[in-house]
């Protein structure tokens, strides 16, 4: 089965990439839910939170570190503006691509509850 996000990592599909290093790729969501809507994905294919192993603890923590770094670069890492980080886990929670990804959403007032 083909993975869209793996194809983006391999540059077989286009994406508007905003950050990349040896561990993660960050790109703009093609269906943004806010003015800022980025996806932070590990380059290692992990299907989702349901599949993370002890060996994956470092990459999951690193994804949060990169989210903070990007938020600082965007000027939203503060208590006035802020942002939301989301993992959708499973189909009922809205996960539609089964490659672990962390949503970073910002640029407007975000309501609660989100669903």
Buried (B, 14 or more C-beta within 10 A) or exposed (E): EEBBBBBBBEEEEEBEEBBEEEBBBBBEBEEEBBEBBBBBBBBBBBEBBEEBEEEBEEBBEBBEEBBEEBBEEBEBBEEEBEBBBBBBEEEEEEBEBBBBBBBBBBBEEEEEEEE
